[in-house]
């Protein structure tokens, strides 16, 4: 005989793997999980977050620094070209300022 009410779904009572619990949560949320499985899911998430936080972020930070360097070199190149265009066409002081800013920006990217 059923233990619960007729309108309550029949939930599995056996021990399920955490991967099955995660897949069930992604499909239906917490609706088909038992309270014990919900606690286990939250505990797993906390452990996973602690593991990710304690992981060395060397590769991630190196990738981010490389992206920043590339962006700085692109911007410095644009200022360099704009500085020469301004130097030859319009204003000497503004052109020199843009070229010097481009050189400083590229040196900063190189030193980073």
DRENVEXGU-301913 format. One record per atom (N, C-alpha, C): atom name; x, y, z; residue number from 1. Coordinates in steps of 0.2 Angstrom, whole numbers, plus 2048, in hexadecimal, padded with zeros to 3 digits. Example, Ala and Ser with C-alpha at 12.3 -4.5 7.8 and 13.67 -1.06 7.14 Angstrom:
<rec N,<842,7E4,827>,1>
<rec CA,<83E,7EA,827>,1>
<rec C,<842,7F0,827>,1>
<rec N,<840,7F5,823>,2>
<rec CA,<844,7FB,824>,2>
<rec C,<840,800,827>,2>
***
This chain:
<rec N,<804,7FA,800>,1>
<rec CA,<800,800,800>,1>
<rec C,<804,806,800>,1>
<rec N,<802,80B,7FD>,2>
<rec CA,<806,812,7FC>,2>
<rec C,<807,815,803>,2>
<rec N,<80C,818,804>,3>
<rec CA,<80D,81B,80B>,3>
<rec C,<80B,822,80B>,3>
<rec N,<80B,826,805>,4>
<rec CA,<809,82D,805>,4>
<rec C,<802,82D,802>,4>
<rec N,<800,833,801>,5>
<rec CA,<7F9,835,7FE>,5>
<rec C,<7F9,833,7F7>,5>
<rec N,<7F3,832,7F4>,6>
<rec CA,<7F3,830,7ED>,6>
<rec C,<7F5,836,7E8>,6>
<rec N,<7F5,83C,7EA>,7>
<rec CA,<7F7,841,7E6>,7>
<rec C,<7FE,843,7E6>,7>
<rec N,<802,840,7EB>,8>
<rec CA,<809,841,7EB>,8>
<rec C,<80D,83C,7E7>,8>
<rec N,<812,83E,7E3>,9>
<rec CA,<815,83A,7DF>,9>
<rec C,<819,835,7E3>,9>
<rec N,<81A,82F,7E0>,10>
<rec CA,<81E,82A,7E3>,10>
<rec C,<826,82B,7E2>,10>
<rec N,<829,82D,7E7>,11>
<rec CA,<830,82F,7E7>,11>
<rec C,<834,829,7E8>,11>
<rec N,<83A,828,7E5>,12>
<rec CA,<83E,822,7E6>,12>
<rec C,<841,823,7ED>,12>
<rec N,<842,81E,7F1>,13>
<rec CA,<844,81E,7F8>,13>
<rec C,<84B,81B,7F8>,13>
<rec N,<84E,819,7F3>,14>
<rec CA,<855,816,7F3>,14>
<rec C,<85A,81B,7F2>,14>
<rec N,<860,81A,7F3>,15>
<rec CA,<866,81E,7F3>,15>
<rec C,<868,820,7EC>,15>
<rec N,<867,826,7EA>,16>
<rec CA,<869,828,7E3>,16>
<rec C,<86F,82B,7E3>,16>
<rec N,<873,82A,7DD>,17>
<rec CA,<879,82E,7DC>,17>
<rec C,<878,835,7DB>,17>
<rec N,<87D,839,7DD>,18>
<rec CA,<87D,840,7DD>,18>
<rec C,<87C,843,7D6>,18>
<rec N,<87E,83F,7D1>,19>
<rec CA,<87D,841,7CA>,19>
<rec C,<876,840,7C8>,19>
<rec N,<873,83B,7CA>,20>
<rec CA,<86C,83A,7C9>,20>
<rec C,<868,840,7CC>,20>
<rec N,<869,842,7D2>,21>
<rec CA,<866,847,7D6>,21>
<rec C,<867,84E,7D2>,21>
<rec N,<86D,84F,7D0>,22>
<rec CA,<86E,855,7CC>,22>
<rec C,<86A,855,7C5>,22>
<rec N,<86A,850,7C2>,23>
<rec CA,<866,84F,7BC>,23>
<rec C,<85F,850,7BD>,23>
<rec N,<85C,84D,7C2>,24>
<rec CA,<855,84E,7C4>,24>
<rec C,<854,856,7C6>,24>
<rec N,<858,859,7CA>,25>
<rec CA,<857,860,7CC>,25>
<rec C,<857,864,7C5>,25>
<rec N,<85C,863,7C1>,26>
<rec CA,<85C,867,7BA>,26>
<rec C,<855,866,7B6>,26>
<rec N,<852,860,7B7>,27>
<rec CA,<84C,85F,7B3>,27>
<rec C,<846,862,7B6>,27>
<rec N,<845,860,7BD>,28>
<rec CA,<83F,862,7C0>,28>
<rec C,<840,866,7C6>,28>
<rec N,<846,868,7C8>,29>
<rec CA,<846,86C,7CE>,29>
<rec C,<846,867,7D4>,29>
<rec N,<843,86A,7DA>,30>
<rec CA,<843,866,7E0>,30>
<rec C,<83D,862,7E0>,30>
<rec N,<838,862,7DB>,31>
<rec CA,<832,85F,7DC>,31>
<rec C,<832,857,7DD>,31>
<rec N,<836,854,7DA>,32>
<rec CA,<837,84C,7DA>,32>
<rec C,<83C,84A,7DF>,32>
<rec N,<83F,84E,7E3>,33>
<rec CA,<844,84C,7E7>,33>
<rec C,<842,84B,7EE>,33>
<rec N,<844,847,7F2>,34>
<rec CA,<843,846,7F9>,34>
<rec C,<846,84B,7FD>,34>
<rec N,<844,84C,803>,35>
<rec CA,<848,851,807>,35>
<rec C,<84F,84F,809>,35>
<rec N,<850,849,809>,36>
<rec CA,<857,846,80A>,36>
<rec C,<85B,848,804>,36>
<rec N,<858,847,7FE>,37>
<rec CA,<85C,848,7F8>,37>
<rec C,<85D,850,7F7>,37>
<rec N,<859,854,7F9>,38>
<rec CA,<859,85B,7F9>,38>
<rec C,<85F,85D,7FD>,38>
<rec N,<85F,85A,804>,39>
<rec CA,<865,85C,808>,39>
<rec C,<86C,85A,805>,39>
<rec N,<86C,854,802>,40>
<rec CA,<872,851,7FF>,40>
<rec C,<874,856,7F9>,40>
<rec N,<86F,858,7F5>,41>
<rec CA,<871,85C,7F0>,41>
<rec C,<874,863,7F2>,41>
<rec N,<871,866,7F7>,42>
<rec CA,<874,86C,7FA>,42>
<rec C,<87A,86B,7FD>,42>
<rec N,<87B,866,800>,43>
<rec CA,<882,864,803>,43>
<rec C,<887,863,7FE>,43>
<rec N,<885,860,7F8>,44>
<rec CA,<88A,85F,7F3>,44>
<rec C,<88C,865,7F0>,44>
<rec N,<887,86A,7EF>,45>
<rec CA,<888,871,7EC>,45>
<rec C,<88D,875,7F0>,45>
<rec N,<88C,874,7F7>,46>
<rec CA,<890,878,7FB>,46>
<rec C,<898,875,7FB>,46>
<rec N,<898,86F,7FA>,47>
<rec CA,<89F,86C,7FA>,47>
<rec C,<8A2,86D,7F3>,47>
<rec N,<89E,86D,7EE>,48>
<rec CA,<8A1,86F,7E7>,48>
<rec C,<8A3,876,7E7>,48>
<rec N,<89F,87B,7EA>,49>
<rec CA,<8A1,882,7EA>,49>
<rec C,<8A7,883,7EE>,49>
<rec N,<8A8,87F,7F4>,50>
<rec CA,<8AE,880,7F8>,50>
<rec C,<8B4,87D,7F4>,50>
<rec N,<8B3,878,7F0>,51>
<rec CA,<8B8,875,7EC>,51>
<rec C,<8BA,87A,7E6>,51>
<rec N,<8B6,87D,7E3>,52>
<rec CA,<8B7,882,7DE>,52>
<rec C,<8BB,888,7E1>,52>
<rec N,<8B9,88A,7E6>,53>
<rec CA,<8BC,890,7E9>,53>
<rec C,<8C3,88F,7EB>,53>
<rec N,<8C4,889,7EE>,54>
<rec CA,<8CB,887,7F0>,54>
<rec C,<8D0,885,7EB>,54>
<rec N,<8CD,884,7E5>,55>
<rec CA,<8D1,882,7DF>,55>
<rec C,<8D6,888,7DD>,55>
<rec N,<8DC,886,7DB>,56>
<rec CA,<8E0,88C,7D9>,56>
<rec C,<8DD,88E,7D2>,56>
<rec N,<8DD,895,7D2>,57>
<rec CA,<8DA,898,7CC>,57>
<rec C,<8DF,89B,7C7>,57>
<rec N,<8E5,897,7C7>,58>
<rec CA,<8EB,899,7C3>,58>
<rec C,<8E9,89A,7BC>,58>
<rec N,<8E6,894,7B9>,59>
<rec CA,<8E5,894,7B2>,59>
<rec C,<8DF,899,7B0>,59>
<rec N,<8DA,89A,7B4>,60>
<rec CA,<8D5,89F,7B3>,60>
<rec C,<8D8,8A6,7B3>,60>
<rec N,<8DC,8A7,7B8>,61>
<rec CA,<8DF,8AE,7B8>,61>
<rec C,<8E4,8AF,7B3>,61>
<rec N,<8E8,8AA,7B1>,62>
<rec CA,<8EC,8AB,7AB>,62>
<rec C,<8E9,8AD,7A4>,62>
<rec N,<8E3,8A9,7A4>,63>
<rec CA,<8DF,8AA,79E>,63>
<rec C,<8DC,8B1,79E>,63>
<rec N,<8DA,8B4,7A4>,64>
<rec CA,<8D7,8BA,7A4>,64>
<rec C,<8DC,8C0,7A3>,64>
<rec N,<8E2,8BF,7A5>,65>
<rec CA,<8E7,8C3,7A4>,65>
<rec C,<8E9,8C4,79D>,65>
<rec N,<8E9,8BE,79A>,66>
<rec CA,<8EB,8BE,792>,66>
<rec C,<8E6,8C2,78E>,66>
<rec N,<8DF,8C1,790>,67>
<rec CA,<8DA,8C5,78D>,67>
<rec C,<8DB,8CC,78E>,67>
<rec N,<8DC,8CE,794>,68>
<rec CA,<8DD,8D5,796>,68>
<rec C,<8E3,8D8,792>,68>
<rec N,<8E9,8D4,791>,69>
<rec CA,<8EE,8D7,78E>,69>
<rec C,<8EC,8D8,786>,69>
<rec N,<8E9,8D3,783>,70>
<rec CA,<8E7,8D4,77C>,70>
<rec C,<8E2,8DA,77B>,70>
<rec N,<8DE,8DB,780>,71>
<rec CA,<8D9,8E1,780>,71>
<rec C,<8DD,8E7,780>,71>
<rec N,<8E2,8E7,785>,72>
<rec CA,<8E6,8ED,785>,72>
<rec C,<8EB,8EF,77F>,72>
<rec N,<8ED,8E9,77C>,73>
<rec CA,<8F1,8EA,776>,73>
<rec C,<8ED,8ED,770>,73>
<rec N,<8E7,8EA,770>,74>
<rec CA,<8E2,8ED,76B>,74>
<rec C,<8E0,8F4,76B>,74>
<rec N,<8DF,8F6,772>,75>
<rec CA,<8DD,8FD,773>,75>
<rec C,<8E3,901,772>,75>
<rec N,<8E9,8FF,774>,76>
<rec CA,<8EF,903,773>,76>
<rec C,<8F0,904,76B>,76>
<rec N,<8EF,8FF,768>,77>
<rec CA,<8F0,900,760>,77>
<rec C,<8EB,904,75D>,77>
<rec N,<8E5,904,760>,78>
<rec CA,<8E0,909,75D>,78>
<rec C,<8E2,910,75F>,78>
<rec N,<8E5,911,765>,79>
<rec CA,<8E7,918,767>,79>
<rec C,<8ED,91A,763>,79>
<rec N,<8F1,915,762>,80>
<rec CA,<8F7,917,75E>,80>
<rec C,<8F6,919,757>,80>
<rec N,<8F1,916,753>,81>
<rec CA,<8EF,918,74D>,81>
<rec C,<8EB,91F,74D>,81>
<rec N,<8E7,91F,752>,82>
<rec CA,<8E3,926,752>,82>
<rec C,<8E8,92B,754>,82>
<rec N,<8ED,92A,758>,83>
<rec CA,<8F2,92F,75A>,83>
<rec C,<8F6,932,754>,83>
<rec N,<8F8,92D,74F>,84>
<rec CA,<8FB,92F,749>,84>
<rec C,<8F7,933,745>,84>
<rec N,<8F0,930,744>,85>
<rec CA,<8EC,934,740>,85>
<rec C,<8EA,93B,742>,85>
<rec N,<8EA,93C,749>,86>
<rec CA,<8E9,942,74C>,86>
<rec C,<8EF,947,74B>,86>
<rec N,<8F5,944,74C>,87>
<rec CA,<8FB,947,74B>,87>
<rec C,<8FC,94A,744>,87>
<rec N,<8FB,946,73F>,88>
<rec CA,<8FC,949,738>,88>
<rec C,<8F6,94D,736>,88>
<rec N,<8F0,94C,739>,89>
<rec CA,<8EB,950,736>,89>
<rec C,<8E8,956,739>,89>
<rec N,<8E8,956,740>,90>
<rec CA,<8E4,95B,744>,90>
<rec C,<8E8,95E,749>,90>
<rec N,<8EA,95B,74E>,91>
<rec CA,<8ED,95E,754>,91>
<rec C,<8F3,95A,756>,91>
<rec N,<8F9,95E,757>,92>
<rec CA,<8FF,95A,758>,92>
<rec C,<8FF,958,760>,92>
<rec N,<8FD,95C,764>,93>
<rec CA,<8FD,95B,76B>,93>
<rec C,<8F8,954,76D>,93>
<rec N,<8F2,954,76A>,94>
<rec CA,<8EE,94F,76B>,94>
<rec C,<8F1,948,768>,94>
<rec N,<8F4,949,762>,95>
<rec CA,<8F7,943,75F>,95>
<rec C,<8FD,940,763>,95>
<rec N,<901,945,766>,96>
<rec CA,<906,942,76A>,96>
<rec C,<904,93F,771>,96>
<rec N,<8FF,942,773>,97>
<rec CA,<8FC,93F,77A>,97>
<rec C,<8F9,938,778>,97>
<rec N,<8F5,937,773>,98>
<rec CA,<8F2,931,771>,98>
<rec C,<8F8,92C,770>,98>
<rec N,<8FD,92E,76C>,99>
<rec CA,<903,929,76B>,99>
<rec C,<906,927,771>,99>
<rec N,<907,92C,776>,100>
<rec CA,<90B,92A,77C>,100>
<rec C,<906,926,781>,100>
<rec N,<900,927,780>,101>
<rec CA,<8FB,923,784>,101>
<rec C,<8FB,91C,782>,101>
<rec N,<8FB,91B,77B>,102>
<rec CA,<8FB,915,778>,102>
<rec C,<902,911,77A>,102>
<rec N,<907,914,77A>,103>
<rec CA,<90E,911,77C>,103>
<rec C,<90E,90F,783>,103>
<rec N,<90B,913,787>,104>
<rec CA,<90B,912,78F>,104>
<rec C,<906,90C,790>,104>
<rec N,<900,90C,78C>,105>
<rec CA,<8FB,906,78D>,105>
<rec C,<8FE,900,78A>,105>
<rec N,<902,900,785>,106>
<rec CA,<905,8FA,782>,106>
<rec C,<90B,8F7,787>,106>
<rec N,<90F,8FC,78A>,107>
<rec CA,<914,8FA,78F>,107>
<rec C,<910,8F7,795>,107>
<rec N,<90B,8FA,797>,108>
<rec CA,<907,8F7,79D>,108>
<rec C,<905,8F0,79C>,108>
<rec N,<902,8EF,795>,109>
<rec CA,<900,8E8,794>,109>
<rec C,<906,8E3,793>,109>
<rec N,<90B,8E6,791>,110>
<rec CA,<911,8E1,791>,110>
<rec C,<914,8E0,797>,110>
<rec N,<914,8E5,79C>,111>
<rec CA,<916,8E3,7A3>,111>
<rec C,<912,8DF,7A7>,111>
<rec N,<90C,8DF,7A5>,112>
<rec CA,<907,8DB,7A9>,112>
<rec C,<908,8D4,7A9>,112>
***
